[in-house]
Amino acid sequence: MAQVVATKSIHGSLLSPGSTGSLQERAERLKASSFATSKAFGLENEKKRSSKKSIGVARRSSRPMAAVTRSVRLEPEVVPVSPEDVPKRAERFMELQQFGDTSAGVWSKPAVKRKTKIVCTIGPSTNTREMIWKLAEAGMNVARMNMSHGDHASHQKVIDLVKEYNAQSKDNVIAIMIDTKGPEVRSGDLPQPIMLANGQEFTFTIRRGVGTADCVSVNYDDFVNDVEVNDMILVDGGMMSLLVKSKTEDSVKCEVVDGGELKSRRHLNVRGKSATLPSITDKDWDDIKFGVDNKVDFYAVSFVKDAQVVHELKNYLKSCGADIHVIVKIESADSIPNLHSIITASDGAMVARGDLGAELPIEEVPLLQEEIIRLCRSMGKAVIVATNMLESMIVHPTPTRAEVSDIAIAVREGADAVMLSGETAHGKFPLKAVKVMHTVSLRTEATLSRGPMPVDLGQAFKNHVSEMFAYHATMMSNTLGTSIVVFTRTGFMAVLLSHYRPSGTIFAFTNEKRIQQRLAAYQGVCPIYLEFSDDAEETFADALKLLKDQGMVKEGEEVALVQSGKQPIWRFQSTHNIQVREV
């Protein structure tokens, strides 16, 4: 009989409570170096320990009240592998097969409700009506517009197409996200791509309109002042690298260390440094106004360095009467010491691993990803994992196995959404990329084991009676194996339930189209538009009938119905309740 041995890697994380020194000092140390200590430990086989709890639930059907018992797992266990386990593994594999064949080139249609959401960047490969419809059917939940590319006219076309799809679709909705360009440092336009060879001399200049075989413009006037001799300049997050050899008043002369093909408007980073630019530029404010006019659902704000930027944007949106949520992109070294205050001020965060890995040692990126997800979960904020998730599928029809694992890790760590950038913006196989992401997420979710008790999210959820009800509704859903039905005008209760990660789907009914679109980005939430009646029972009946007619629940199935939230619907201010009803 083989004994399972667990091995755990213990890292000195920048944000771990056990690290010494100030947060700023730890950030500085990360820029220069990183460290990790691994420790393997064996676990002795222990007797299985479990406790049973009985939960009585009053049902609205004619059947008598039943007590449901469920074994609650107290802690992770190590179980010896025995021959009896083999059939169980085979059975588990057969269970997973229900999600469809995932052999190369054959991907299942999203028939089973996937909980982790997919953000797709819309670009030249996908900005037509036909492609947006196909992306939505393949599994897209959020359409992202990257304001670093295109103009307002091209983005307006995409927004109009997504809104047209939402108006026509009966059982699906796509949220709209605008991703601001931010203070990005980019190279200028080139008449054609140029090949840079190792050891070659190459110059970046702040003079405008330069684009030759050995010199190109940079869009940032202080570029010369920000870099120093022996700094390493990274192109597109490290696809190419150049060492600074000397400077003049308007130029930076470099030696190519890692060559490659340089194209127009490539992103430039200096290893270990952030540009001394405001997080929201004049162009960004124009793009933000464009988003207000079009009533988009989310702003993803680039290179946020402190919470003041978020407060400034939110105050502006409030003055405009705009109900748009702010997602902060964590992608600069300067943001790490202020991570807690930045996320507190925002509505969610995006782990933008490309620039993060350019400004900090790349080996720290997975540690920071895990920490940012954990922090967002503990604070009740949405979190998106982005950059390079299926990078190879820009040019290849199938992903690398490492990319598949990358998606699975993000799902297991608890991300609300995973994102595709160039894969869907200008890639050759945008639909296949979405289907791969859908299938991998779905398969991974099928293997996640959740006990009846919801995860402990800390103090963020213990300040309002609605949080208590969300917690217990999740416990009930997990224990009885039911979906949850919630009615919301603001989205508040649906978001609360999402953060507790119930095992069943959260069917969030709302009579506000804007709220329906926004909820499309939250893990486990299936937002549905429904005109609310003045009579609660009539609305409940309409909702359950719609779910049954759409095949989302079966006749005779039970659902947990939640009435709670800050703004009461069909109840007194102080009345909150959870019911279990039979469809």
Salt bridges, closest charged atoms under 4 A:
GLU28 OE2 - LYS31 NZ 3.53
GLU46 OE1 - ARG49 NH2 2.90
GLU75 OE2 - ARG49 NH2 2.77
GLU95 OE1 - ARG92 NH1 2.58
GLU130 OE2 - LYS134 NZ 2.92
GLU164 OE2 - ARG129 NE 2.98
ASP179 OD2 - ARG144 NE 2.79
ASP179 OD1 - LYS329 NZ 2.99
GLU184 OE1 - ARG186 NE 2.84
ASP189 OD1 - ARG265 NE 2.96
ASP221 OD1 - ARG208 NH2 2.89
GLU228 OE1 - LYS247 NZ 3.90
ASP231 OD2 - LYS273 NZ 2.72
ASP236 OD2 - ARG266 NH1 3.16
ASP250 OD2 - ARG207 NH1 3.42
GLU255 OE1 - LYS245 NZ 3.82
GLU261 OE1 - LYS263 NZ 3.98
ASP287 OD1 - HIS152 NE2 2.68
ASP287 OD2 - LYS283 NZ 2.89
ASP297 OD1 - ARG514 NE 3.94
ASP323 OD2 - ARG518 NH2 2.77
GLU331 OE2 - LYS329 NZ 3.95
ASP347 OD2 - LYS314 NZ 3.14
ASP355 OD1 - HIS267 ND1 3.21
GLU371 OE2 - ARG374 NH2 2.54
ASP406 OD2 - ARG353 NH2 2.79
ASP416 OD1 - ARG501 NH2 3.33
ASP456 OD1 - LYS462 NZ 3.99
GLU537 OE2 - ARG581 NH2 2.81
ASP549 OD2 - LYS545 NZ 2.76
GLU558 OE2 - ARG59 NE 2.60
GLU558 OE2 - ARG63 NH2 2.97
GLU582 OE1 - ARG63 NH2 3.02
